[in-house]
Amino acid sequence: MSFSKLFSLWPIVVGLMLCCLFFIPCGAKIHHHTFVIQEATYTRLCNNTKSILTINGSYPGPTISARKGDTVYVKVINRGNKNITIHWHGIDQPRDPWSDGPEYITQCPIQPRANYTQRIQLTDEEGTLWWHAHSEFERATVHGAIVIHPKLGTTFPFPKPHKEFTLILGEWFNKNITDVYQSVVGNGSVQSDLSDANTINGQPGDFMPCSANETFKAQVEQGKMYLLRVINAAMENTFFFGVSGHNVTVVGTDASYTKPYMNKYIMITPGQTMDLLLQANQFKNSSSPFRYYMIAALYSDESSQALKDSNEAVAILEYKTNYFSPSIRPVFTSLPKENDTIASAAFTIGLRSLASSDDPAVVTKAVDVKMYITLSLNEQLCPKGYTCTGLNGSRLAASMNNASFQNPKIAVLDAYYNSIAGVYTTEFPDQPPLFFNFTDAQYQENAKFVDKSTKVKVLKYNTTVEIVFQGTNIVDGQGTHPIHLHGHRFYVIGRGTGNFDNTTDPLSYNLFDPPHQNTLGVPKNGWATIRFRAANPGVWFMHCHFERHNIWGMDTVFITKNGNSTEAKMLPPPDDRPPC
């Protein structure tokens, strides 16, 4: 090679050297997206046409695809008629809560005709996550997938699939979603407005009126392996999901790899994501069936007081053929029954992190902060001038440790960063105010009523936190609670039924290969224990991902203080953050 050609390559060589010297991922890319929040007209279930809030006119919204280590900038432009925020669910956002998205926690909403550019830092995540609106009930239609591929030069810890399909499970409401929200907030009833259909990629599928022609189809070839990226974006519903005639192998959950786990079905709560391998091994000759239903069926362990939308949503797995054949109704296989708690528990207990030399499970053994958090439905006295349809004329509320969270008028992050007094208190308790038989249907009257407050928990940098979540029966009608923690992933080290026993239950903890998640389902009348390291300075929301429970107050906030080094301090706010 000539000297002139070598000289021309010198800037590239220097750039690569500096990249690695300053620990910037070599080969990482920067991506730019524009999300325009706008109204669009959609029709589902025959002639039920309505205007819904969308991103770029799409429902579900656009997929963000990148590689581990990349950075994504999303300019969110609000051309809708409502205030809104966008959250990047499961992205840790190291040191940068300003881009996390929950309204009045890390930012004030983006107002109509305003815009805000958010940064998504993809650091340790690899697999499937998602983004969604984090204000009122707008995530019903404002949501989409985040697909994080391995870094260049690396690959999956399983055979590379021939093709990938993203399957977003959701719900369709014929009613205006703002009216649904107002009903939940206003009357506080056990029974809120039900969705009219469950959906896969926005479509109800063959079993619902006027829906068969638009059913989502995934075409496969016999003998090849496929990756199904499954996201539960539903507002209220937990699902059993399976593919008729096939097993699925779980290889990842919440953008963390798992030990390969083959089963006939999965159970997936709102907020969770799962990566599934499917071997297309059914179609072998022209006389075999070659269309199979992919089915999302309701799982609910709630009491009969709270009805759910039990309509099954279907998509179609279709084998590619080289000849013409008339349409054949797909093969149908039933999933576990709606209230099959044994099937739900059996699936969940089988999830294990990869815990390999390349992807170790780092579960800190010494614990600095221990918390015991009860998850409860409660009641509030009906305000004057309102008609409340909760129990005995009250309004339902929800709480953690009998503290029912109320959003402030100024974002908690702004108040913390700028030392604004009176926005929140640091009194969120490490345990409930009263201990009793939490799973007994005979609730305690003095734990039934709650007041609204904005209580947060402050953590020192780099502390290890262990939380036992305890389901309760203070008000009947409770089921599995999907708890999501922003800014962190945690290890689910234990779970069980009944009241947690502090002496015997820790003996069953899995500290070797527990699943690494950002959302977990705490079982009805049971408990689950998580452990994480608070090494991400900032303000981070923790809440139930059932939208009603979130609105009613089953939330709190962790404030992780700065550490000593520059790399352990929260970043300053961006100049274009939305005002209150």
C-alpha positions as CSV (number, residue, x, y, z in Angstrom):
1,M,0.0,0.0,0.0
2,S,1.4,3.4,-0.9
3,F,2.3,6.0,1.7
4,S,-0.5,8.3,0.4
5,K,-3.1,5.6,1.0
6,L,-1.8,4.9,4.5
7,F,-1.8,8.6,5.3
8,S,-5.5,8.8,4.1
9,L,-6.4,6.1,6.6
10,W,-4.7,7.8,9.5
11,P,-7.8,9.7,10.8
12,I,-9.8,6.5,10.9
13,V,-7.1,4.7,12.9
14,V,-6.8,7.6,15.3
15,G,-10.6,7.7,15.7
16,L,-10.7,4.0,16.6
17,M,-7.8,4.4,19.1
18,L,-9.6,7.3,20.8
19,C,-12.9,5.5,20.8
20,C,-11.4,2.5,22.7
21,L,-9.2,4.7,24.9
22,F,-12.3,6.6,26.2
23,F,-14.4,3.5,26.6
24,I,-16.9,4.5,23.9
25,P,-18.1,1.3,22.3
26,C,-16.2,0.8,19.1
27,G,-18.6,0.3,16.2
28,A,-21.5,1.9,18.1
29,K,-23.8,4.0,16.0
30,I,-26.0,7.0,16.7
31,H,-29.6,6.8,15.3
32,H,-32.1,9.6,14.8
33,H,-35.9,9.2,14.8
34,T,-38.8,11.7,14.6
35,F,-42.0,10.7,16.5
36,V,-44.9,12.9,15.6
37,I,-47.8,12.5,18.0
38,Q,-51.0,12.9,15.9
39,E,-54.6,11.9,15.7
40,A,-55.4,9.2,13.1
41,T,-58.7,7.4,12.2
42,Y,-58.8,3.6,12.7
43,T,-61.7,1.1,12.3
44,R,-61.9,-2.1,14.2
45,L,-64.8,-4.6,14.9
46,C,-66.9,-3.7,11.9
47,N,-67.9,-0.1,11.8
48,N,-66.4,1.1,15.0
49,T,-64.3,4.0,13.6
50,K,-62.7,6.5,15.9
51,S,-59.8,8.9,16.1
52,I,-56.9,7.6,18.2
53,L,-53.6,9.1,19.2
54,T,-50.7,7.7,17.3
55,I,-47.0,8.1,16.5
56,N,-46.6,9.0,12.8
57,G,-50.1,7.8,12.2
58,S,-49.3,4.2,13.0
59,Y,-51.0,1.8,15.4
60,P,-49.0,0.1,16.8
61,G,-46.2,2.7,16.4
62,P,-42.8,2.4,14.6
63,T,-40.2,-0.1,15.8
64,I,-36.8,1.3,17.0
65,S,-34.0,-1.1,15.9
66,A,-30.4,-0.7,17.0
67,R,-27.5,-2.6,18.4
68,K,-26.2,-3.0,22.0
69,G,-24.1,0.0,22.7
70,D,-25.8,2.4,20.2
71,T,-27.4,5.7,21.1
72,V,-30.8,6.7,19.8
73,Y,-32.2,10.2,19.7
74,V,-35.9,10.6,19.3
75,K,-37.4,14.0,18.6
76,V,-41.0,13.9,19.9
77,I,-43.2,16.5,18.2
78,N,-46.7,16.9,19.7
79,R,-49.2,17.6,17.0
80,G,-52.0,16.1,19.1
81,N,-54.5,17.8,21.3
82,K,-53.3,16.4,24.6
83,N,-50.3,16.7,26.9
84,I,-48.2,13.6,26.6
85,T,-44.9,11.9,27.6
86,I,-43.0,8.9,26.1
87,H,-41.2,6.3,28.2
88,W,-38.5,3.8,26.9
89,H,-39.6,0.8,28.9
90,G,-36.7,-1.3,30.2
91,I,-33.9,1.1,29.1
92,D,-31.7,1.8,32.1
93,Q,-30.8,5.4,30.9
94,P,-27.5,5.6,32.9
95,R,-27.3,8.9,34.8
96,D,-30.0,10.4,32.6
97,P,-33.5,10.3,34.1
98,W,-34.3,13.4,32.1
99,S,-35.2,11.2,29.1
100,D,-37.0,8.5,31.0
101,G,-40.5,9.9,30.4
102,P,-43.1,9.3,33.2
103,E,-45.2,12.5,33.6
104,Y,-44.6,14.5,36.8
105,I,-41.9,12.1,37.9
106,T,-39.0,12.9,35.5
107,Q,-40.6,15.5,33.3
108,C,-43.6,17.6,32.8
109,P,-45.7,16.6,29.7
110,I,-44.9,17.7,26.2
111,Q,-47.7,20.2,25.4
112,P,-49.5,20.4,22.1
113,R,-47.3,22.2,19.4
114,A,-44.2,21.6,21.5
115,N,-41.4,19.1,21.1
116,Y,-38.7,17.4,23.1
117,T,-35.7,15.3,22.0
118,Q,-35.0,12.3,24.2
119,R,-31.9,10.2,24.3
120,I,-32.0,6.4,24.6
121,Q,-28.7,4.9,25.7
122,L,-28.4,1.2,25.0
123,T,-25.8,-0.1,27.4
124,D,-26.4,-3.6,28.8
125,E,-29.8,-4.3,27.3
126,E,-29.9,-6.9,24.4
127,G,-33.1,-8.3,23.1
128,T,-36.7,-7.0,23.0
129,L,-38.1,-3.9,24.9
130,W,-40.7,-1.4,24.0
131,W,-41.7,2.3,24.3
132,H,-45.1,3.7,25.2
133,A,-46.9,6.9,26.4
134,H,-46.6,7.4,30.1
135,S,-49.5,9.9,30.7
136,E,-53.1,9.1,31.5
137,F,-54.3,6.2,29.3
138,E,-52.6,7.2,26.1
139,R,-50.4,4.1,25.9
140,A,-53.5,2.2,24.8
141,T,-52.6,3.3,21.2
142,V,-49.2,5.0,21.6
143,H,-46.7,2.2,21.9
144,G,-44.2,0.2,19.8
145,A,-41.2,-2.1,19.9
146,I,-37.5,-1.6,20.7
147,V,-35.4,-4.3,19.1
148,I,-31.7,-4.4,20.3
149,H,-29.5,-6.6,18.3
150,P,-26.1,-7.9,19.5
151,K,-23.0,-5.7,18.9
152,L,-21.2,-6.1,15.6
153,G,-18.8,-9.0,15.9
154,T,-21.0,-10.8,18.4
155,T,-24.1,-12.9,18.1
156,F,-27.0,-14.5,20.0
157,P,-26.2,-17.2,22.6
158,F,-28.4,-19.5,20.5
159,P,-28.5,-20.5,16.9
160,K,-29.1,-17.5,14.6
161,P,-32.8,-17.5,13.6
162,H,-33.8,-17.5,9.9
163,K,-36.1,-14.5,10.5
164,E,-37.7,-12.5,13.3
165,F,-41.4,-11.5,14.0
166,T,-42.5,-8.9,16.5
167,L,-45.8,-9.6,18.2
168,I,-47.3,-6.8,20.3
169,L,-50.2,-8.0,22.5
170,G,-52.7,-5.2,23.3
171,E,-56.3,-4.1,23.6
172,W,-58.8,-2.3,21.5
173,F,-61.5,0.0,23.1
174,N,-64.5,1.1,21.0
175,K,-64.9,3.9,23.6
176,N,-62.8,7.0,23.5
177,I,-59.8,6.2,25.7
178,T,-60.0,9.6,27.4
179,D,-63.5,8.7,28.6
180,V,-62.2,5.4,29.9
181,Y,-59.6,7.3,31.9
182,Q,-62.1,9.8,33.2
183,S,-64.3,6.9,34.4
184,V,-61.4,5.2,36.3
185,V,-60.4,8.5,37.9
186,G,-63.8,9.8,38.5
187,N,-66.0,7.1,40.0
188,G,-63.3,4.7,41.3
189,S,-65.3,1.6,40.6
190,V,-64.1,-2.0,41.0
191,Q,-65.4,-2.5,37.4
192,S,-63.9,-0.1,34.8
193,D,-64.7,0.0,31.1
194,L,-63.6,-3.3,29.5
195,S,-61.7,-3.3,26.2
196,D,-63.8,-4.7,23.4
197,A,-61.1,-6.9,21.9
198,N,-57.6,-8.1,22.7
199,T,-55.2,-7.7,19.8
200,I,-51.9,-8.9,18.2
201,N,-50.2,-6.2,16.3
202,G,-53.3,-4.1,16.6
203,Q,-55.6,-6.7,15.1
204,P,-58.2,-8.8,17.0
205,G,-57.9,-11.7,14.5
206,D,-60.3,-14.3,13.1
207,F,-62.5,-14.8,16.1
208,M,-63.8,-11.3,16.3
209,P,-66.4,-9.6,14.0
210,C,-65.1,-8.2,10.7
211,S,-61.5,-8.9,11.7
212,A,-60.5,-12.0,9.7
213,N,-59.2,-10.2,6.6
214,E,-56.8,-8.1,8.6
215,T,-55.4,-10.9,10.9
216,F,-51.6,-10.7,11.2
217,K,-49.8,-13.5,9.4
218,A,-46.2,-14.7,9.8
219,Q,-45.0,-16.9,6.9
220,V,-42.4,-19.5,7.7
221,E,-40.6,-22.3,5.9
222,Q,-40.5,-25.9,7.1
223,G,-37.3,-26.8,9.0
224,K,-36.2,-23.3,9.8
225,M,-35.9,-21.5,13.1
226,Y,-37.7,-18.2,13.9
227,L,-37.4,-15.7,16.7
228,L,-40.7,-14.3,18.1
229,R,-40.4,-11.1,20.0
230,V,-43.5,-10.9,22.2
231,I,-44.5,-7.7,24.0
232,N,-47.5,-7.3,26.4
233,A,-48.6,-3.7,25.8
234,A,-52.1,-4.3,27.3
235,M,-53.6,-1.8,29.8
236,E,-55.1,-4.4,32.0
237,N,-54.7,-8.0,30.7
238,T,-52.2,-10.7,31.5
239,F,-52.0,-13.4,28.8
240,F,-51.2,-17.0,28.2
241,F,-49.6,-17.0,24.7
242,G,-48.8,-20.0,22.5
243,V,-48.5,-21.3,18.9
244,S,-50.8,-24.1,18.0
245,G,-49.0,-27.3,17.0
246,H,-45.6,-26.0,18.2
247,N,-43.6,-25.6,21.4
248,V,-41.8,-22.3,22.0
249,T,-38.4,-21.9,23.7
250,V,-37.9,-18.9,25.9
251,V,-34.4,-17.4,25.3
252,G,-34.8,-13.9,26.8
253,T,-37.0,-11.8,29.0
254,D,-36.9,-8.0,29.4
255,A,-33.8,-7.8,27.1
256,S,-31.8,-10.2,29.2
257,Y,-31.0,-13.7,28.0
258,T,-32.3,-16.8,29.7
259,K,-31.4,-20.5,29.7
260,P,-33.4,-22.1,26.9
261,Y,-36.7,-23.0,28.3
262,M,-39.1,-25.0,26.1
263,N,-42.8,-25.0,26.9
264,K,-46.2,-25.1,25.2
265,Y,-47.1,-21.6,26.3
266,I,-45.8,-18.5,28.2
267,M,-47.5,-16.3,30.7
268,I,-46.7,-12.6,30.2
269,T,-47.9,-9.7,32.3
270,P,-48.4,-6.1,31.1
271,G,-45.0,-4.5,30.6
272,Q,-43.1,-7.7,30.1
273,T,-41.3,-8.8,26.9
274,M,-40.1,-12.3,26.0
275,D,-38.0,-13.7,23.2
276,L,-39.1,-17.1,21.9
277,L,-37.5,-19.5,19.4
278,L,-39.9,-21.5,17.3
279,Q,-38.9,-24.4,15.1
280,A,-41.1,-24.6,12.0
281,N,-41.3,-28.4,12.1
282,Q,-45.0,-29.2,11.3
283,F,-45.6,-28.9,7.6
284,K,-44.0,-31.9,5.9
285,N,-46.1,-32.7,2.8
286,S,-49.0,-31.4,0.9
287,S,-51.6,-33.3,3.0
288,S,-50.5,-31.7,6.3
289,P,-52.1,-28.6,7.8
290,F,-50.0,-25.6,7.1
291,R,-51.7,-22.8,9.0
292,Y,-51.6,-22.5,12.8
293,Y,-53.0,-20.0,15.2
294,M,-50.8,-17.9,17.5
295,I,-53.1,-17.2,20.4
296,A,-53.2,-14.7,23.2
297,A,-55.7,-15.8,25.8
298,L,-56.6,-14.0,29.1
299,Y,-55.0,-15.2,32.3
300,S,-56.7,-13.7,35.4
301,D,-56.5,-14.7,39.1
302,E,-58.7,-11.8,40.2
303,S,-62.1,-12.4,41.9
304,S,-65.3,-12.5,40.0
305,Q,-66.0,-8.9,41.1
306,A,-63.6,-7.5,38.5
307,L,-64.5,-8.7,35.0
308,K,-61.9,-8.8,32.2
309,D,-62.0,-8.8,28.4
310,S,-61.7,-12.6,27.8
311,N,-61.8,-12.5,24.0
312,E,-58.9,-14.4,22.5
313,A,-56.7,-12.6,20.0
314,V,-55.1,-14.6,17.2
315,A,-52.5,-14.3,14.5
316,I,-51.6,-16.9,11.9
317,L,-48.4,-18.9,11.4
318,E,-48.5,-19.9,7.8
319,Y,-46.1,-22.4,6.1
320,K,-44.8,-21.3,2.7
321,T,-45.8,-23.6,-0.1
322,N,-45.0,-23.8,-3.8
323,Y,-48.5,-24.6,-5.0
324,F,-51.9,-23.1,-4.9
325,S,-54.2,-24.3,-2.1
326,P,-57.6,-23.1,-1.0
327,S,-57.7,-21.2,2.3
328,I,-57.7,-23.6,5.3
329,R,-58.9,-22.6,8.7
330,P,-55.8,-22.7,10.9
331,V,-55.2,-25.4,13.5
332,F,-56.4,-24.4,16.9
333,T,-55.0,-25.6,20.3
334,S,-56.3,-24.5,23.6
335,L,-54.2,-22.8,26.2
336,P,-54.5,-23.2,30.0
337,K,-57.8,-22.0,31.4
338,E,-58.2,-18.4,32.3
339,N,-57.9,-18.9,36.1
340,D,-55.2,-21.6,36.0
341,T,-52.9,-20.3,38.7
342,I,-50.9,-23.6,38.7
343,A,-50.1,-23.3,35.0
344,S,-49.0,-19.7,35.5
345,A,-46.8,-20.5,38.5
346,A,-45.3,-23.5,36.7
347,F,-44.2,-21.4,33.8
348,T,-42.9,-18.5,35.8
349,I,-40.7,-20.7,38.1
350,G,-38.9,-22.1,35.1
351,L,-37.3,-18.8,34.0
352,R,-33.6,-18.7,34.7
353,S,-30.9,-16.2,33.7
354,L,-28.2,-17.5,31.3
355,A,-25.5,-17.2,34.1
356,S,-22.7,-18.0,31.7
357,S,-19.1,-16.9,31.5
358,D,-20.1,-14.4,28.8
359,D,-23.3,-13.3,30.5
360,P,-22.9,-13.9,34.3
361,A,-25.6,-13.4,36.9
362,V,-24.1,-10.9,39.4
363,V,-26.4,-11.2,42.4
364,T,-24.9,-9.1,45.3
365,K,-24.9,-11.3,48.4
366,A,-24.7,-8.5,51.0
367,V,-27.8,-6.4,51.3
368,D,-27.7,-2.8,52.5
369,V,-31.4,-1.9,52.4
370,K,-34.3,-4.3,53.0
371,M,-37.8,-3.3,52.2
372,Y,-41.1,-5.2,52.7
373,I,-43.8,-3.6,50.4
374,T,-47.5,-4.5,50.5
375,L,-49.5,-4.1,47.3
376,S,-53.1,-3.2,48.0
377,L,-56.3,-2.0,46.7
378,N,-57.8,0.4,49.2
379,E,-60.7,2.9,49.5
380,Q,-61.0,6.7,49.7
381,L,-63.9,8.7,50.9
382,C,-65.9,10.0,48.0
383,P,-65.2,13.8,47.5
384,K,-68.1,16.2,47.8
385,G,-69.8,16.7,44.5
386,Y,-68.8,13.4,43.0
387,T,-70.7,10.2,42.4
388,C,-68.5,7.3,43.4
389,T,-69.3,3.7,42.5
390,G,-66.7,1.9,44.6
391,L,-67.5,-0.2,47.6
392,N,-70.2,1.3,49.8
393,G,-70.2,4.5,47.9
394,S,-66.4,5.1,48.2
395,R,-63.8,5.5,45.6
396,L,-61.1,2.8,45.0
397,A,-57.5,3.7,45.6
398,A,-54.3,1.7,45.5
399,S,-51.2,1.8,47.6
400,M,-47.7,0.5,48.5
401,N,-47.3,0.1,52.2
402,N,-50.6,2.0,52.6
403,A,-49.1,5.0,50.9
404,S,-51.2,6.0,47.9
405,F,-49.0,8.0,45.5
406,Q,-50.2,11.3,44.1
407,N,-48.5,13.0,41.2
408,P,-47.3,16.4,42.1
409,K,-47.7,19.5,39.9
410,I,-43.9,19.8,39.4
411,A,-41.9,16.8,38.3
412,V,-40.1,15.1,41.2
413,L,-36.9,15.2,39.2
414,D,-37.0,19.0,38.8
415,A,-37.8,19.4,42.5
416,Y,-34.9,17.2,43.5
417,Y,-32.4,18.7,41.1
418,N,-33.3,22.3,42.0
419,S,-34.0,21.7,45.7
420,I,-37.6,22.8,45.5
421,A,-39.4,22.2,48.8
422,G,-42.9,21.0,49.3
423,V,-43.2,18.8,46.2
424,Y,-42.5,15.5,47.9
425,T,-41.4,14.0,51.2
426,T,-38.8,11.3,51.8
427,E,-41.0,9.3,54.1
428,F,-41.9,6.3,52.0
429,P,-41.8,3.5,54.6
430,D,-39.6,0.4,54.4
431,Q,-42.5,-1.7,55.7
432,P,-46.3,-1.4,56.1
433,P,-47.7,0.4,59.2
434,L,-49.4,-2.7,60.4
435,F,-48.7,-6.4,60.1
436,F,-51.5,-8.9,59.9
437,N,-52.7,-11.8,57.8
438,F,-52.4,-10.0,54.4
439,T,-53.9,-12.8,52.4
440,D,-57.0,-13.3,54.5
441,A,-60.2,-12.1,52.9
442,Q,-61.2,-10.6,56.3
443,Y,-59.4,-7.3,55.8
444,Q,-58.4,-5.0,58.6
445,E,-60.6,-1.9,58.7
446,N,-57.8,0.4,59.8
447,A,-55.7,-0.6,56.7
448,K,-58.7,-0.1,54.3
449,F,-58.8,3.7,53.9
450,V,-55.7,5.6,52.6
451,D,-54.8,9.2,52.0
452,K,-53.0,10.6,49.0
453,S,-49.4,11.7,49.4
454,T,-46.1,12.0,47.4
455,K,-43.7,9.9,49.4
456,V,-40.3,8.8,47.9
457,K,-37.4,6.6,49.1
458,V,-33.9,8.0,49.0
459,L,-31.0,5.6,48.4
460,K,-27.3,6.1,48.8
461,Y,-25.3,5.4,45.6
462,N,-24.3,1.8,45.0
463,T,-26.4,0.3,47.8
464,T,-27.8,-3.1,47.3
465,V,-31.6,-3.1,47.8
466,E,-33.8,-6.2,48.5
467,I,-37.6,-5.8,48.3
468,V,-40.2,-8.4,49.3
469,F,-43.5,-7.5,47.5
470,Q,-46.5,-8.9,49.4
471,G,-49.9,-9.3,47.8
472,T,-52.8,-8.4,50.0
473,N,-56.6,-8.9,50.3
474,I,-57.4,-5.6,52.0
475,V,-60.1,-5.0,49.3
476,D,-61.3,-8.0,47.4
477,G,-60.8,-8.2,43.6
478,Q,-57.0,-8.2,43.5
479,G,-54.8,-10.5,41.4
480,T,-51.3,-10.6,40.1
481,H,-49.7,-7.2,40.2
482,P,-47.1,-6.5,37.4
483,I,-44.5,-4.2,39.1
484,H,-42.1,-2.3,36.9
485,L,-39.0,-0.4,38.1
486,H,-37.6,2.3,35.9
487,G,-33.8,2.9,35.6
488,H,-32.8,-0.6,36.7
489,R,-33.1,-4.3,36.1
490,F,-33.4,-6.6,39.1
491,Y,-33.0,-10.2,39.9
492,V,-36.1,-12.1,40.9
493,I,-34.6,-14.3,43.6
494,G,-37.7,-15.8,45.2
495,R,-41.5,-16.1,45.0
496,G,-44.2,-18.0,46.9
497,T,-47.8,-18.2,48.1
498,G,-49.3,-16.9,51.3
499,N,-47.6,-14.4,53.7
500,F,-43.9,-14.1,53.4
501,D,-42.0,-15.8,56.2
502,N,-38.8,-13.9,57.0
503,T,-37.2,-17.0,58.6
504,T,-38.0,-19.9,56.2
505,D,-38.7,-18.3,52.8
506,P,-35.2,-16.8,52.3
507,L,-33.8,-20.3,52.4
508,S,-35.4,-20.9,49.0
509,Y,-33.9,-17.9,47.3
510,N,-32.1,-18.5,44.0
511,L,-28.9,-16.5,44.1
512,F,-27.2,-18.5,41.3
513,D,-29.3,-18.0,38.1
514,P,-32.4,-15.9,38.9
515,P,-34.1,-14.2,36.0
516,H,-33.0,-10.6,35.3
517,Q,-36.0,-8.5,34.6
518,N,-37.5,-5.0,34.8
519,T,-41.1,-6.1,35.3
520,L,-42.4,-9.0,37.5
521,G,-45.8,-10.4,38.3
522,V,-46.4,-10.6,42.1
523,P,-48.9,-13.4,42.4
524,K,-52.3,-13.0,44.0
525,N,-52.1,-13.8,47.8
526,G,-48.4,-14.4,47.4
527,W,-45.0,-12.7,47.5
528,A,-42.0,-12.1,45.3
529,T,-38.5,-10.9,46.2
530,I,-36.2,-8.8,44.0
531,R,-32.6,-7.6,44.5
532,F,-30.8,-4.8,42.6
533,R,-27.9,-2.4,43.0
534,A,-28.8,1.3,43.1
535,A,-25.9,2.4,40.9
536,N,-27.8,4.7,38.6
537,P,-28.1,8.2,40.1
538,G,-31.4,9.9,39.5
539,V,-35.1,9.8,40.1
540,W,-36.8,6.5,39.1
541,F,-40.4,5.5,39.2
542,M,-41.7,2.1,40.5
543,H,-45.4,1.2,39.8
544,C,-47.9,-1.4,39.0
545,H,-48.3,-1.7,35.2
546,F,-52.1,-2.2,35.4
547,E,-53.1,1.2,34.3
548,R,-55.9,1.5,36.8
549,H,-53.7,0.6,39.8
550,N,-51.0,3.1,38.6
551,I,-53.6,5.9,38.3
552,W,-55.0,5.0,41.7
553,G,-51.6,5.2,43.5
554,M,-49.8,1.8,43.5
555,D,-46.5,3.7,42.9
556,T,-43.5,5.2,44.6
557,V,-40.2,6.8,43.5
558,F,-36.6,5.9,44.3
559,I,-34.1,8.8,44.4
560,T,-30.6,7.5,44.0
561,K,-28.1,10.0,45.2
562,N,-24.8,10.8,43.4
563,G,-21.7,8.9,44.0
564,N,-18.2,10.5,44.4
565,S,-16.8,10.1,40.9
566,T,-17.8,12.1,37.9
567,E,-19.2,8.9,36.3
568,A,-21.4,8.3,39.4
569,K,-23.2,11.7,39.1
570,M,-26.5,12.5,37.4
571,L,-26.2,14.4,34.1
572,P,-27.5,18.0,34.0
573,P,-30.9,18.7,32.4
574,P,-31.3,19.3,28.7
575,D,-32.2,22.8,27.6
576,D,-35.4,21.8,25.8
577,R,-37.1,19.9,28.6
578,P,-40.8,20.6,28.7
579,P,-41.9,23.3,31.2
580,C,-44.7,22.7,33.7
